[in-house]
Amino acid sequence: MLSVALPVMPSEILTEAQKKLARVVQQLKEEIALLRAGRASPALLADLTLSAYGTELTLREVATINLAGPQLLVVSPWDKQLQDSILQAIREAGLGLQPLVDGEVIKVPVPSLSEERRRNLLKKANSLTEEARVKVRQIRQEQLKELNQSLNEKEFSEDDFFRLKEELQKMVEETNQRLEELRQQKEAELLG
């Protein structure tokens, strides 16, 4: 029995490209959110890992993280026996934070950033944005290759090919614009 490759629908190529581009934007959004801007944010601690119950868990899985002011986070462990593990995870995270125990909660003051640290974080944001742009270019190349292959196999007309190519380019431009907006928001947050 021969296996025959089913023709790829042009809309499927664009749909796949759109999904991949959306993932790149989401990934940059998450990475940029982790860059500390001198203001306290629960996202700063949420994904820290700690050893609990014989396994590695994130802080958000064992505690509630609340904002108690522009420079203060409050971590409320669900199991008070995890307090030492949480303290250790925060101290060892490399964020320069010094948590304090206050009864059943852990208070984490977030110090203001120095000008030099802000500039370094801005460089990191620029670097992350450029990496995302490279991924966007790679996705565009992959999808163009698929479109060319489908054109060569006569799955659609040349007119359709050029229309699809234009639509793909429009999606790429919109994605790059969104990436730049994310970078500019972080820049304003860091320098503002």
GIRA-V666999 format. One record per pair of residues at least 24 apart in sequence whose C-alpha atoms are under 10 Angstrom apart, sorted by the first residue. I is the first residue (numbers start at 0). GAP is how many residues later the second one is. D is the distance in Angstrom with one decimal. If there is no record, write none. Layout:
I:GAP:D
I:GAP:D
//
This chain:
6:143:7.8
6:146:8.7
6:147:9.5
6:148:6.5
6:149:9.6
7:138:8.9
7:139:9.1
7:141:9.8
7:142:7.0
7:147:7.4
7:148:9.5
8:138:9.7
8:141:8.6
8:146:7.8
8:147:8.5
9:136:9.4
9:137:7.5
9:140:8.2
9:141:9.7
9:145:8.4
9:146:7.7
9:150:8.3
9:151:8.4
9:154:7.3
10:153:8.3
12:129:9.8
12:130:6.6
12:131:9.1
12:133:7.4
12:134:7.4
12:137:9.8
12:151:9.0
12:155:9.1
13:129:7.7
13:130:9.9
13:133:9.4
13:150:7.6
13:151:9.2
13:153:7.9
13:154:6.6
13:157:8.8
14:153:9.8
15:123:9.6
15:127:8.4
16:119:9.4
16:122:6.8
16:123:7.5
16:125:8.8
16:126:6.6
16:127:9.9
16:151:7.6
16:154:8.3
16:155:9.0
17:121:9.6
17:150:8.5
17:153:7.1
17:154:8.8
17:157:9.2
19:115:9.3
19:116:8.4
19:119:7.2
19:120:9.8
20:111:9.4
20:112:10.0
20:114:8.5
20:115:6.5
20:116:9.8
20:118:7.4
20:119:9.1
20:150:8.1
20:151:7.6
20:153:9.7
20:154:6.6
20:155:9.3
21:114:9.8
21:149:10.0
21:153:7.7
21:156:9.9
23:105:9.9
23:107:9.6
23:108:6.2
23:109:8.6
23:111:7.2
23:112:7.2
23:115:9.7
23:151:8.6
23:155:8.8
24:104:9.4
24:107:7.5
24:108:9.5
24:111:9.2
24:150:7.1
24:151:8.8
24:153:7.3
24:154:6.3
24:157:8.7
25:153:9.5
26:101:9.7
26:105:8.3
27:97:9.1
27:100:6.9
27:101:6.9
27:102:9.9
27:103:8.9
27:104:6.7
27:105:9.9
27:151:7.5
27:154:8.0
27:155:9.0
28:99:9.8
28:100:9.5
28:149:9.9
28:150:8.4
28:153:6.8
28:154:9.0
28:157:9.8
30:93:10.0
30:94:8.5
30:97:7.6
30:98:9.5
31:89:9.5
31:90:9.8
31:92:8.7
31:93:6.2
31:94:9.6
31:96:7.5
31:97:8.6
31:150:7.9
31:151:7.9
31:153:9.7
31:154:7.2
32:92:9.6
32:149:9.6
32:153:8.2
33:91:10.0
34:60:9.8
34:83:9.7
34:86:6.6
34:87:8.8
34:89:8.2
34:90:7.7
34:151:8.5
34:155:9.1
35:59:8.4
35:74:9.2
35:76:9.8
35:77:8.6
35:81:9.8
35:82:8.9
35:85:7.8
35:150:9.6
35:153:9.5
35:154:8.3
36:73:9.8
36:74:10.0
36:75:8.3
36:76:7.2
36:80:9.4
36:81:7.3
36:84:8.0
36:85:9.5
36:149:8.0
36:150:9.2
36:151:9.7
36:152:6.3
36:153:5.1
36:154:8.5
36:155:9.5
37:32:8.8
37:33:7.6
37:72:6.8
37:73:6.4
37:74:4.8
37:75:5.2
37:76:8.8
37:79:9.7
37:80:8.5
37:151:8.8
37:152:7.5
37:153:10.0
38:28:9.9
38:30:8.9
38:31:5.6
38:32:5.5
38:33:8.3
38:34:9.7
38:70:9.8
38:71:6.8
38:72:8.0
38:73:7.3
38:74:8.8
38:150:9.0
38:151:9.3
39:26:9.5
39:27:6.9
39:28:8.7
39:29:7.5
39:30:5.6
39:31:5.0
39:32:5.8
39:33:6.2
39:34:10.0
39:68:8.8
39:69:7.9
39:70:5.8
39:71:8.6
39:72:9.5
40:24:8.9
40:25:8.2
40:26:6.6
40:27:9.8
40:28:9.6
40:29:8.3
40:30:8.6
40:31:8.5
40:32:7.2
40:69:9.0
41:24:6.2
41:25:6.6
41:30:9.7
41:31:6.9
41:32:8.8
41:33:9.0
43:29:9.4
43:46:10.0
43:51:8.7
43:66:9.9
44:28:9.0
44:30:9.1
44:44:9.3
44:45:7.4
44:48:8.8
44:50:9.3
44:63:9.7
45:29:9.9
47:38:8.9
47:41:6.7
47:42:7.3
47:44:9.5
47:45:7.1
48:36:9.6
48:37:8.7
48:40:6.6
48:41:9.0
48:44:8.8
49:32:9.2
49:35:6.3
49:36:6.6
49:37:9.5
49:38:8.1
49:39:5.7
49:40:9.0
50:31:8.9
50:34:6.7
50:35:8.7
50:37:9.8
50:38:8.6
51:29:9.5
51:30:7.0
51:33:7.4
51:34:9.2
52:29:9.2
57:28:9.7
57:31:9.6
58:26:9.8
58:27:7.3
58:30:8.5
58:31:9.2
61:24:8.9
62:42:9.7
63:41:9.7
64:40:9.9
64:41:9.5
64:42:9.8
65:41:9.7
66:40:9.9
66:41:9.7
67:39:8.9
67:40:9.6
67:41:9.6
68:40:9.4
68:41:9.8
69:39:9.4
69:40:8.4
70:37:8.5
70:38:5.8
70:39:4.9
70:40:6.7
70:41:7.8
71:35:6.9
71:36:5.7
71:37:4.5
71:38:5.8
71:39:8.8
72:26:9.2
72:33:8.3
72:34:5.9
72:35:5.0
72:36:6.4
72:37:7.5
73:25:9.3
73:26:9.6
73:27:9.8
73:28:9.5
73:31:6.6
73:32:5.7
73:33:4.6
73:34:6.1
73:35:8.6
74:24:9.4
74:26:9.5
74:29:9.2
74:30:5.7
74:31:5.0
74:32:6.3
74:33:7.6
75:28:7.0
75:29:4.8
75:30:6.5
75:31:8.8
76:27:7.7
76:28:6.9
76:29:8.1
77:26:9.6
77:27:9.8
78:25:9.7
79:24:6.9
79:25:8.7
112:77:8.8
112:78:10.0
114:75:9.3
114:76:8.4
116:73:9.4
117:69:9.1
117:71:9.7
117:72:5.9
117:73:6.9
118:68:9.3
118:71:8.1
118:72:8.2
120:65:9.3
120:66:8.9
120:69:7.7
121:61:8.7
121:62:9.7
121:64:7.7
121:65:6.2
121:66:9.6
121:67:9.7
121:68:7.0
121:69:8.5
122:64:9.5
124:57:9.2
124:58:6.4
124:59:9.3
124:61:7.3
124:62:7.9
124:65:10.0
125:54:9.3
125:57:6.8
125:58:9.3
125:60:9.5
125:61:8.9
126:56:9.8
127:51:9.7
127:55:8.8
128:47:9.2
128:50:6.5
128:51:7.3
128:53:8.4
128:54:6.6
129:46:9.9
129:49:9.0
129:50:9.4
129:53:9.8
131:43:9.7
131:44:8.6
131:47:7.6
132:39:9.4
132:42:8.7
132:43:6.6
132:46:7.7
132:47:9.3
135:35:9.9
135:36:6.8
135:37:9.4
135:39:7.8
135:40:7.7
135:43:10.0
136:35:7.9
136:39:9.6
138:29:10.0
138:33:8.9
139:25:9.5
139:28:7.3
139:29:7.7
139:31:9.3
139:32:7.1
142:25:8.1
143:24:8.3
143:25:9.6
//
